[in-house]
Amino acid sequence: GGVIHDAYTQLGDISLWGLYTLKRWKNQQLHANLGISIPTNLLQTLNNFSVPGSVHLSYPIRIGSGSYELLPGFTYRGQSEKWTWGLQSIVTIPLGYNRYKYEVGNQIDLNAWAWRRVTERFAASGRLHGMGWGNIRGMDANLDPTLVETNTPGLQGGTRVDLLFGGQYYIPWVRVPGNWLSIESGCPVYQTLHGPQPRATWLLNAGWNMMW
């Protein structure tokens, strides 16, 4: 069989976060995380016909879950004069079926990272990101599993471990003290999928972070 190439752009779901400090000791902190993911309702825009004869995009290439999701977790962070390091675990729990009568599986994300300050404003970083996600519950009646295997709800789980390197640049700004730009890139070092899902080959993340 041949290889299918497809590309499109959509806005993903929006996440809101809160952190509560559980403990502080010797330049180290332990936080409880609680977030919620808000669907953008762009899941309804699924008429890019990647599969001939299909009325909607297959599950693996949909942007957003279409459901509200709870995001609990914990974050540990430590720092010295030149180093910052940390561990984080976040679980994504859908809170109900979306408008197409399904919900994505639960997901767990584990992060371990380290930064080293190189200059007063620039730091280099490395991060190991592991994730595991379950199969879809329910199904979109518009998708025919006999047409293509990516339409099968029971073939959507998987696990992956990514290794990423990058840098952060601090921008002095009196009104927002924690203002910095970050970029990182890497690739999976381990990947197993429970079905014929698209495989990740290269990753690029960029962000503008502000902390008060």
C-alpha positions as CSV (number, residue, x, y, z in Angstrom):
1,G,0.0,0.0,0.0
2,G,1.0,3.6,-0.5
3,V,1.6,6.4,2.1
4,I,-1.1,9.0,2.5
5,H,0.1,12.6,3.2
6,D,-2.3,15.1,4.6
7,A,-2.1,18.5,6.4
8,Y,-4.5,21.0,7.9
9,T,-4.6,23.6,10.7
10,Q,-7.1,24.1,13.5
11,L,-7.2,25.7,16.9
12,G,-7.0,23.0,19.6
13,D,-8.8,22.9,23.0
14,I,-8.0,25.6,25.5
15,S,-6.6,24.6,28.9
16,L,-6.7,26.7,32.1
17,W,-4.4,25.8,35.1
18,G,-4.1,26.5,38.8
19,L,-1.2,25.4,41.1
20,Y,-1.3,25.1,44.9
21,T,2.0,24.9,46.8
22,L,2.0,21.8,49.1
23,K,5.5,22.2,50.5
24,R,8.7,24.3,50.2
25,W,12.1,23.3,51.4
26,K,15.8,24.3,50.5
27,N,15.0,25.8,47.1
28,Q,12.6,23.0,46.2
29,Q,8.8,23.0,45.9
30,L,6.0,20.5,45.5
31,H,2.8,21.7,43.9
32,A,-0.6,20.2,43.2
33,N,-1.9,21.0,39.7
34,L,-5.6,21.3,38.8
35,G,-6.7,22.3,35.3
36,I,-9.6,22.0,33.0
37,S,-9.6,21.7,29.2
38,I,-12.4,23.6,27.4
39,P,-13.5,22.3,24.0
40,T,-13.4,25.0,21.2
41,N,-16.3,23.3,19.4
42,L,-14.1,23.3,16.3
43,L,-14.5,19.5,16.4
44,Q,-17.6,20.0,14.3
45,T,-15.4,21.2,11.4
46,L,-14.4,17.7,10.3
47,N,-15.2,17.8,6.6
48,N,-11.6,17.6,5.3
49,F,-12.2,14.3,3.4
50,S,-8.8,12.6,4.0
51,V,-10.4,9.2,3.3
52,P,-12.4,8.9,0.1
53,G,-16.0,8.1,1.0
54,S,-15.7,9.2,4.6
55,V,-17.9,12.1,5.8
56,H,-15.5,13.0,8.7
57,L,-11.8,13.0,9.6
58,S,-10.7,9.8,11.3
59,Y,-10.1,9.9,15.1
60,P,-6.2,10.1,15.1
61,I,-6.1,13.4,13.0
62,R,-8.8,15.3,14.9
63,I,-7.7,18.4,16.8
64,G,-9.3,18.5,20.2
65,S,-11.5,16.0,22.1
66,G,-14.8,17.9,21.9
67,S,-15.3,17.2,25.7
68,Y,-14.5,19.1,28.8
69,E,-11.6,17.4,30.6
70,L,-10.2,17.5,34.1
71,L,-6.4,17.8,34.4
72,P,-5.1,16.9,37.9
73,G,-1.5,16.3,38.7
74,F,1.6,17.1,40.7
75,T,4.8,19.1,40.0
76,Y,8.1,19.0,41.8
77,R,10.7,21.7,41.1
78,G,14.1,22.4,42.5
79,Q,16.8,24.9,41.7
80,S,20.3,26.0,42.4
81,E,22.4,29.0,41.3
82,K,22.7,27.7,37.7
83,W,20.4,24.6,37.5
84,T,16.6,24.1,37.6
85,W,15.1,20.6,37.5
86,G,11.7,19.1,38.0
87,L,9.2,16.2,37.6
88,Q,5.6,16.5,36.7
89,S,2.7,14.1,36.2
90,I,-0.6,15.1,34.7
91,V,-3.7,13.0,34.0
92,T,-6.3,13.9,31.4
93,I,-9.8,12.7,32.3
94,P,-12.7,13.4,29.9
95,L,-15.9,14.5,31.7
96,G,-18.4,13.1,29.2
97,Y,-19.2,12.2,25.6
98,N,-18.9,14.9,23.0
99,R,-21.6,15.9,20.4
100,Y,-20.6,12.9,18.3
101,K,-21.4,10.4,21.1
102,Y,-17.8,9.4,22.0
103,E,-15.0,10.4,24.4
104,V,-11.3,10.0,24.0
105,G,-9.5,7.7,26.4
106,N,-7.8,8.9,29.6
107,Q,-4.2,10.1,29.2
108,I,-1.2,10.3,31.5
109,D,1.8,12.6,30.8
110,L,5.1,12.3,32.7
111,N,7.8,14.9,32.4
112,A,11.4,15.1,33.7
113,W,13.4,18.2,32.8
114,A,16.6,20.1,33.6
115,W,17.7,23.7,32.7
116,R,21.1,25.1,33.0
117,R,21.6,28.9,33.0
118,V,24.3,29.7,30.4
119,T,24.2,33.5,30.6
120,E,22.1,36.0,32.6
121,R,19.2,35.7,30.1
122,F,19.7,32.4,28.3
123,A,19.3,28.8,29.5
124,A,19.7,25.5,27.8
125,S,17.3,22.6,28.6
126,G,16.6,18.9,28.2
127,R,13.3,17.1,28.7
128,L,12.1,13.5,28.7
129,H,8.3,13.3,28.1
130,G,6.4,10.0,28.4
131,M,2.7,9.7,27.6
132,G,0.1,6.9,27.5
133,W,-3.4,7.1,26.2
134,G,-6.4,4.8,26.1
135,N,-8.9,3.7,23.4
136,I,-12.0,5.8,22.5
137,R,-15.2,5.0,24.4
138,G,-18.4,5.1,22.3
139,M,-18.1,5.9,18.6
140,D,-18.8,8.5,16.0
141,A,-21.7,7.0,13.9
142,N,-20.4,9.0,10.9
143,L,-17.2,6.9,10.7
144,D,-17.4,3.5,9.1
145,P,-14.8,1.1,10.7
146,T,-15.0,-1.1,7.6
147,L,-13.8,1.7,5.4
148,V,-10.4,2.3,7.1
149,E,-9.0,0.9,10.4
150,T,-8.3,4.4,11.8
151,N,-12.1,4.7,12.2
152,T,-12.1,1.9,14.8
153,P,-12.6,3.2,18.4
154,G,-10.7,0.2,19.9
155,L,-7.5,0.9,18.0
156,Q,-6.7,4.4,19.3
157,G,-4.5,3.7,22.4
158,G,-0.7,3.9,22.6
159,T,2.4,5.0,24.5
160,R,5.3,7.2,23.5
161,V,8.5,8.6,25.1
162,D,10.1,11.8,23.6
163,L,13.5,13.3,24.1
164,L,13.7,17.0,23.6
165,F,16.4,19.7,23.8
166,G,15.9,23.5,23.6
167,G,16.5,26.9,25.1
168,Q,14.8,29.7,27.1
169,Y,15.5,33.4,26.7
170,Y,14.5,35.7,29.6
171,I,13.0,39.1,28.8
172,P,13.3,41.7,31.5
173,W,9.9,43.4,32.0
174,V,9.0,45.2,35.3
175,R,5.3,44.5,35.1
176,V,5.7,40.8,34.4
177,P,8.8,39.5,36.1
178,G,8.6,35.9,34.8
179,N,8.6,36.7,31.1
180,W,10.5,34.3,28.8
181,L,10.5,32.7,25.4
182,S,11.2,29.0,24.9
183,I,11.7,26.6,22.0
184,E,12.5,22.9,22.0
185,S,12.8,20.2,19.5
186,G,13.3,16.4,19.5
187,C,12.0,13.0,18.5
188,P,10.4,9.9,20.0
189,V,12.9,7.4,21.4
190,Y,10.1,4.8,22.1
191,Q,6.7,4.5,20.4
192,T,4.1,1.8,20.3
193,L,0.6,2.2,18.9
194,H,-2.4,-0.1,19.4
195,G,-3.6,0.5,15.8
196,P,-2.8,2.1,12.5
197,Q,-2.4,5.6,13.9
198,P,0.0,8.3,12.5
199,R,3.5,7.9,14.0
200,A,5.3,10.9,15.4
201,T,8.8,11.4,13.8
202,W,9.8,14.9,14.8
203,L,8.5,17.4,17.4
204,L,8.8,21.2,17.7
205,N,7.4,23.3,20.6
206,A,7.6,27.0,21.1
207,G,6.1,29.2,23.8
208,W,5.8,32.6,25.4
209,N,5.5,32.2,29.1
210,M,4.5,34.8,31.7
211,M,4.5,34.2,35.4
212,W,3.4,36.6,38.2
